[in-house]
Amino acid sequence: MTRSANKLIPGDFDAVSSLAHSPAVVLDEALTDVEVTGVLVTTPVPEAESIAGLDQAARERAGFEAKVGQTLYVPGAEPVVLVGGGPAAELTINGLRDATATLVRAAAKFSRIGFEIPALGTLERAAAGQAIAEGAALGRYRYTGRSTTPPGAALERLALRIGDVLPATTGAVELAAGVAVGIVTARAANVARDLANTPPGHLTATDLADVAVSLGARFGFEVEVFDKQQLIELGCGGLLGVNRGSTEEPRMVKLRYTPAGTSTGHLGLVGKGIMYDSGGISLKPSDPMHLLMKMDMGGAASVLGAFTALRALRATATVTGWLMCTDNMPSGSAYQLGDVLTARNGTTVEVKNTDAEGRLVMMDAIALANEEGVDTIIDIATLTGAALMALGTSTAALFGNDESTLASVERASASTDEQVWRMPLERRYRKQLDSDVADLSNLGGTFAGATTAALFLDHFVGTTPWAHLDIAGTMQSDADDSWRSKGATGFGTRILIDVARSFQPAR
């Protein structure tokens, strides 16, 4: 296939992504080889204590009260950045991640940073190390892949001095182990961010398939790519129907990670990969909405990002992923309202809105996951504006049919600070999906749109334990916010990694 020079291809993915660089995060009491030192300041601060040469009065004059997220840059031959941590008694693992992200942004012009943390107290050392590493790598992230302006300084080194963690102790070993995990999980999330941030003309379905092949070879998972003819032979009518209006071919990308030892179970991951979503014939109404739709493949990006971490973290389960990739475009050949599509499992679906396309491509993947015999399915998709309206931009909607599976996602959410909120899979709304001409329709009524979308997917899941993450609200951030950098957030990547690392079937 001939490619435009503008395309994102495997050979240049490293050049535009954080795969090319990860910071070194080390415990170093002397804070050697640093250009600036951050100091985490928690309250209460003893009245007589001077920090970076500033007594309490001087700090107050500068407006620094050690509130969470506050910073104060103190210039000098050895500059210091004060970072507010809030009350010491309330410092959490997530707070450490946020404080580190705040520091590396406030010191954005520096490549080598020291960070002095008074104490971790009762916080678990490995979890703390992971959070600090994630805060550093996620907080410093910037997508610069298509800019001609040179990027800012890369973060090369973060040296840590922690009051109650000394080198060559058990706590230091645990901290270092956590740091190693955090570098891997943050890198995976940044891969997802890079993909979702890439302009749609530079990353088509075929391009994403090529990138997946490259990443699979590098990070130890198998990749199988299905082209249009193979999708026809498989009977994937949802993916093929949505693709009808596009000049770009669709791709289904199947990923497979196999653990080195005996597998503890088989987890299936399904990611929505709408490379650009115009809404099709049901055209989206506004330019700002269209501008964000290069990120409508955020679910597929998160699944692919998660796979880059599984071998390094020695995940114990077999994990299979399905990325359902196509554009959704209006044209003379586009699928139309009133059309009936036939899913892989034979279910017929009446199209009542072409902008409810994500569930159509995912129905084929869920059917295939069930054919594969997976123990559990987790799908992730930028699926509904209703989820955004209900929960805003910081919390994803969580649906599912199995308490154990939902609880595992919630535990992962708590440890990663990728917030989710469990929503009711209210089956009384299922009748809204009834159709007069097919088995069901792809759109419910005026209200409870996130729920009816989940109920549509539930039809294909059947009795398999399942969780559904609707990340339409959390896929991007308008501004830097704790570990979330402006642009695509890579939301869900670390949740999927956390669940997959020690997955066992629901009992």
C-alpha positions in Angstrom: 0.0 0.0 0.0 1.4 3.4 -0.9 1.4 5.8 2.0 1.3 9.6 2.2 4.2 11.2 4.0 1.7 12.6 6.4 0.7 9.2 7.7 1.6 7.8 11.0 3.5 4.6 10.3 5.4 2.1 12.5 8.7 3.5 11.4 8.0 7.0 12.8 5.8 6.1 15.8 8.8 6.2 18.2 9.6 9.7 16.9 6.2 11.1 17.9 5.5 9.1 21.0 6.7 8.8 24.6 8.0 5.3 23.6 11.2 7.2 22.7 11.8 8.3 26.3 11.0 7.4 29.9 12.3 9.3 32.9 14.6 7.7 35.4 13.0 7.9 38.8 15.5 7.0 41.6 15.8 7.2 45.4 18.8 9.6 46.0 19.1 11.2 49.4 21.8 13.6 48.1 19.5 14.7 45.2 22.6 14.7 42.9 22.6 15.9 39.3 19.4 18.0 39.6 18.7 21.4 38.2 15.8 22.3 40.5 14.4 20.7 43.7 10.7 20.3 44.5 9.6 20.2 48.1 6.3 18.7 49.1 4.8 20.9 51.8 2.0 19.5 53.9 0.1 21.2 56.8 0.4 22.1 59.5 3.8 23.6 59.0 5.6 24.5 62.3 5.5 28.3 62.6 9.2 28.7 63.0 10.1 26.4 60.1 11.9 27.9 57.1 11.4 26.2 53.7 13.7 27.1 50.8 14.8 30.2 52.9 11.2 31.4 53.3 9.7 31.7 56.7 5.9 31.5 57.3 5.4 35.3 56.8 7.3 35.2 53.4 5.3 32.2 52.2 2.1 33.9 53.2 3.1 37.1 51.4 3.7 35.0 48.3 0.2 33.5 48.7 1.5 30.0 49.3 -0.7 28.1 51.8 0.4 24.5 50.9 -3.1 23.8 49.5 -3.3 20.8 47.1 -2.1 21.8 43.7 -0.4 25.1 44.8 3.1 25.8 43.7 5.6 28.5 44.4 8.8 28.9 42.4 11.8 30.2 44.5 14.6 31.4 42.1 18.2 31.3 42.9 21.5 29.4 42.2 19.7 26.3 43.3 16.0 27.0 42.5 13.2 25.4 44.5 9.6 24.7 43.8 7.3 24.4 46.7 4.4 22.0 46.0 1.3 22.0 48.2 0.2 18.7 49.6 -2.7 19.7 51.9 -3.0 18.2 55.4 -0.3 15.6 56.1 -2.8 13.3 57.7 -4.8 13.2 54.4 -2.0 12.5 52.0 -2.9 9.5 49.8 -1.3 7.5 47.0 -3.4 9.4 44.5 -2.3 12.6 46.2 1.4 11.7 45.6 0.7 11.1 41.9 -1.0 14.5 41.6 1.8 16.3 43.6 4.4 14.8 41.3 2.5 15.7 38.2 2.1 19.3 39.6 5.9 19.5 40.2 7.1 18.3 36.8 4.8 20.8 35.1 5.8 23.7 37.3 9.4 22.8 36.5 8.7 22.2 32.8 11.9 23.9 31.6 14.1 21.5 33.6 15.2 18.0 32.6 16.6 16.9 36.0 14.4 17.4 39.0 14.8 16.5 42.7 11.7 15.9 44.8 11.8 16.0 48.6 8.9 14.3 50.4 8.8 14.6 54.2 7.4 11.2 54.8 5.2 8.4 53.4 3.9 7.4 56.8 1.7 4.4 56.5 1.4 4.5 52.7 2.4 1.3 51.0 5.9 1.8 49.5 5.4 0.0 46.2 2.1 1.8 45.5 3.8 5.1 46.4 6.6 4.4 44.0 4.2 3.5 41.2 2.2 6.7 41.8 5.2 8.9 41.8 6.5 7.4 38.5 3.1 7.8 36.9 2.8 11.3 38.1 6.1 12.2 36.5 5.6 10.5 33.2 1.9 11.4 32.8 2.2 15.0 34.1 5.1 15.8 31.8 3.4 14.4 28.7 2.8 16.6 25.7 1.8 15.6 22.2 4.1 17.3 19.8 4.2 14.7 17.0 2.9 17.1 14.2 4.3 20.4 15.5 7.3 22.1 13.9 8.0 23.9 17.2 10.7 22.1 19.2 9.2 20.4 22.2 10.1 21.5 25.7 12.7 19.8 27.8 12.3 16.1 28.2 12.2 14.9 31.8 15.3 12.7 32.1 15.7 12.2 35.9 13.5 12.6 39.0 15.6 12.1 42.1 13.7 11.4 45.3 14.5 12.1 48.9 11.9 10.7 51.2 12.2 11.2 54.9 11.2 7.8 56.1 12.5 5.7 53.1 16.2 5.2 53.3 18.4 3.6 50.6 19.3 -0.1 51.0 16.2 -0.8 53.1 13.2 -3.0 52.4 11.1 0.1 51.9 13.5 1.4 49.3 13.4 -2.0 47.4 9.6 -1.9 47.5 9.6 1.7 46.3 11.9 0.9 43.4 9.7 -2.0 42.4 6.7 0.3 42.3 8.6 2.8 40.3 9.4 0.2 37.7 5.7 -0.7 37.4 4.7 3.0 37.2 7.1 3.7 34.3 5.4 0.8 32.3 1.8 1.8 33.1 2.4 5.5 32.3 4.2 4.6 29.1 1.2 2.5 28.1 -1.2 5.4 28.9 1.0 7.8 26.9 0.9 5.4 23.9 -2.9 5.6 24.0 -2.7 9.4 24.3 -0.4 9.6 21.3 -2.8 7.6 19.2 -5.9 9.5 20.2 -4.1 12.9 19.8 -2.9 12.1 16.3 -4.9 13.9 13.5 -7.4 11.6 11.8 -5.9 12.1 8.4 -2.6 10.8 9.8 -4.0 7.7 11.6 -6.6 5.7 9.6 -7.8 2.2 10.5 -5.1 0.7 8.3 -2.5 2.8 10.0 -3.6 1.8 13.4 -3.4 -1.9 12.4 0.2 -1.3 11.2 1.1 0.4 14.5 -0.4 -2.5 16.4 1.8 -5.0 14.4 4.8 -2.9 15.3 4.0 -2.6 18.9 3.2 -6.3 19.2 6.6 -7.3 17.9 8.2 -4.9 20.4 6.2 -5.7 23.5 5.5 -9.4 23.1 1.9 -9.9 21.9 0.5 -11.4 18.8 -1.5 -9.3 16.3 -3.8 -10.5 13.6 -5.3 -8.0 11.1 -8.6 -8.6 9.3 -9.2 -6.6 6.1 -12.5 -5.8 4.4 -12.8 -9.0 2.5 -12.0 -11.0 5.6 -14.6 -9.0 7.6 -17.2 -9.8 4.8 -16.4 -13.5 5.2 -16.7 -13.2 9.0 -20.1 -11.5 8.6 -19.2 -8.5 10.7 -22.1 -6.4 9.4 -21.9 -3.8 12.0 -18.3 -2.8 11.2 -18.9 -3.1 7.5 -22.1 -1.1 7.7 -20.5 1.9 9.5 -17.6 1.8 7.1 -19.8 2.1 4.0 -19.5 5.9 3.8 -15.7 6.0 4.1 -13.0 5.9 1.4 -10.8 4.2 3.9 -11.0 0.4 4.5 -12.0 -0.9 7.9 -9.8 -3.1 10.0 -10.4 -5.4 12.8 -7.2 -5.9 14.9 -7.1 -8.9 17.1 -4.5 -8.9 19.9 -3.4 -11.9 21.9 -1.1 -12.0 25.0 -0.2 -15.4 26.3 1.5 -15.6 29.8 4.8 -17.5 30.2 3.4 -19.9 32.7 0.0 -21.5 33.2 -2.8 -19.1 32.4 -5.1 -18.1 35.3 -8.0 -17.3 32.9 -8.9 -15.7 29.6 -9.9 -12.0 29.6 -11.4 -10.4 26.5 -11.0 -6.7 25.9 -13.1 -4.8 23.2 -12.2 -1.3 22.1 -14.2 1.1 19.9 -12.0 2.4 17.2 -13.9 5.0 15.2 -10.9 6.8 13.7 -13.1 9.9 12.9 -16.7 10.2 13.7 -18.7 12.7 11.6 -21.9 11.2 12.8 -22.5 9.9 9.2 -25.9 10.9 7.8 -26.9 11.9 11.3 -24.2 14.6 11.1 -22.9 16.0 14.3 -24.1 19.6 14.9 -21.1 21.6 15.9 -17.5 22.3 14.9 -16.1 21.8 18.5 -17.7 18.4 18.6 -16.3 17.5 15.2 -12.8 18.6 16.3 -12.8 16.1 19.2 -13.9 13.2 17.0 -10.4 12.2 16.1 -10.5 10.8 19.7 -13.5 8.6 19.1 -11.0 5.7 18.8 -9.9 6.3 22.4 -11.3 2.9 23.6 -9.2 1.0 21.0 -6.2 3.2 21.9 -6.5 2.3 25.5 -6.8 -1.4 24.8 -3.7 -1.3 22.5 -1.8 0.7 25.1 -2.7 -1.8 27.8 -1.3 -4.6 25.8 2.2 -2.9 25.7 2.4 -3.5 29.5 1.3 -7.1 29.9 4.6 -8.9 29.2 6.7 -6.4 31.3 4.4 -6.8 34.2 4.1 -10.6 33.9 0.3 -10.7 33.6 -0.8 -14.2 34.5 -3.9 -14.5 32.3 -4.4 -14.9 28.6 -5.7 -11.6 27.2 -7.3 -11.2 23.8 -8.3 -7.8 22.4 -10.5 -6.8 19.5 -10.1 -3.3 18.0 -12.9 -2.4 15.7 -11.6 0.4 13.4 -13.2 2.5 10.8 -14.3 6.1 10.0 -18.0 7.0 10.1 -18.5 9.4 7.2 -21.4 10.8 5.2 -21.3 10.1 1.5 -23.4 8.6 -1.3 -22.5 5.1 -0.2 -23.0 5.7 3.6 -25.4 3.5 5.6 -28.8 5.2 6.1 -31.4 5.5 8.7 -33.8 2.6 8.3 -31.1 0.2 7.0 -30.9 -3.2 8.7 -27.5 -4.6 9.5 -26.7 -8.2 10.4 -24.2 -8.8 13.2 -21.6 -11.5 13.3 -24.0 -13.6 15.5 -26.9 -13.2 13.1 -28.8 -10.5 15.1 -30.5 -8.0 12.8 -30.3 -4.3 13.8 -32.4 -1.5 12.5 -30.4 1.8 12.2 -32.3 4.6 13.7 -29.3 7.0 14.0 -26.0 6.6 12.2 -24.3 8.5 15.0 -25.0 5.6 17.3 -22.3 3.7 15.4 -19.9 2.6 18.2 -22.3 0.0 19.5 -22.7 -1.4 15.9 -19.0 -2.0 15.5 -18.6 -3.4 19.0 -21.5 -5.9 18.6 -19.4 -7.9 16.2 -16.4 -8.0 18.5 -18.5 -9.0 21.5 -19.9 -11.9 19.5 -16.4 -12.9 18.4 -15.2 -12.8 22.0 -18.0 -15.1 23.1 -17.1 -17.5 20.2 -13.5 -17.4 21.5 -14.7 -18.6 24.9 -13.3 -15.8 27.0 -14.2 -16.0 30.7 -14.9 -12.2 31.0 -15.4 -9.3 28.6 -14.5 -5.7 29.4 -15.3 -3.2 26.7 -14.2 0.4 26.6 -15.7 3.1 24.3 -16.3 6.8 23.8 -19.9 5.7 23.5 -22.5 8.3 24.6 -22.9 12.0 25.2 -25.3 11.0 27.9 -22.4 9.6 30.0 -20.7 13.0 29.7 -23.8 14.9 30.6 -24.4 12.7 33.7 -20.9 12.4 35.1 -18.9 15.2 33.5 -15.3 15.0 32.3 -13.6 13.3 35.3 -15.7 10.2 35.8 -16.5 7.4 33.4 -19.8 5.5 33.5 -19.5 1.8 34.5 -22.2 -0.8 33.6 -22.1 -4.6 33.8 -23.8 -7.8 34.6 -21.5 -9.4 37.1 -20.6 -8.1 40.6 -17.1 -9.6 40.7 -16.2 -8.1 37.3 -17.6 -4.7 38.3 -15.8 -4.8 41.6 -12.5 -5.6 39.9 -12.9 -2.5 37.7 -13.8 -0.4 40.7 -10.7 -1.5 42.6 -8.5 -0.7 39.6 -10.2 2.7 39.4 -9.5 3.5 43.0 -5.8 2.6 42.7 -5.2 4.4 39.4 -7.4 7.5 40.1 -9.2 6.9 36.8 -12.6 7.5 38.3 -15.7 5.5 37.5 -19.2 5.4 38.8 -21.4 2.4 38.6 -24.7 3.0 36.8 -27.8 0.8 36.8 -28.3 -1.6 33.9 -32.0 -0.9 34.2 -33.6 -3.7 32.0 -37.0 -2.0 32.0 -35.5 0.4 29.4 -34.7 -2.5 27.1 -38.0 -2.2 25.3 -36.8 1.2 24.0 -34.5 -0.8 21.6 -37.4 -2.8 20.1 -37.7 -2.6 16.3 -40.7 -3.3 14.0 -38.4 -4.6 11.2 -35.4 -6.2 13.0 -34.4 -8.0 16.2 -33.5 -4.6 17.8 -32.6 -1.0 16.9 -29.4 0.9 17.6 -31.1 3.7 19.5 -33.3 4.0 22.5 -35.6 6.8 23.6 -34.9 10.4 24.6 -33.6 9.7 28.1 -31.1 7.3 29.7 -29.0 7.2 26.6 -25.9 5.7 28.4 -28.1 2.9 29.8 -29.8 2.0 26.6 -26.4 1.9 24.8 -25.2 -0.5 27.5 -28.3 -2.6 27.2 -27.7 -2.8 23.4 -24.2 -4.3 24.1 -25.7 -6.5 26.8 -27.8 -8.2 24.2 -24.6 -9.5 22.5 -22.8 -10.3 25.8 -25.4 -12.8 26.9 -24.4 -14.6 30.1 -20.7 -13.9 29.9 -19.4 -11.8 32.9 -19.0 -8.3 31.5 -18.2 -4.7 32.3 -18.7 -1.7 30.0 -16.7 1.5 30.4 -18.3 4.6 28.7 -15.4 7.1 28.5 -17.0 9.7 26.3 -16.6 12.3 29.0 -13.1 11.3 30.2 -11.4 10.8 26.9 -9.8 14.3 26.9 -9.1 17.2 29.1 -9.3 20.9 28.1 -6.4 21.8 30.5 -3.8 20.2 32.6 -5.5 18.6 35.6 -3.5 16.5 38.1 -2.1 13.5 36.1 -4.4 14.4 33.1 -2.4 16.4 30.6 -4.2 18.7 28.1 -5.6 16.7 25.2 -6.3 12.9 25.1 -6.0 11.4 28.6 -5.5 7.7 27.8 -8.2 7.1 30.3 -8.9 3.4 31.0 -5.5 2.1 29.9 -4.2 1.8 33.5 -7.6 0.3 34.7 -7.3 -2.4 32.0 -3.7 -3.2 33.0 -4.6 -3.4 36.6 -7.5 -5.8 36.0 -5.5 -7.9 33.5 -2.3 -8.3 35.6 -3.9 -10.7 38.0 -7.2 -11.6 36.2 -9.0 -14.7 37.4 -12.5 -15.7 36.2 -15.5 -14.6 38.2 -16.6 -17.3 40.6 
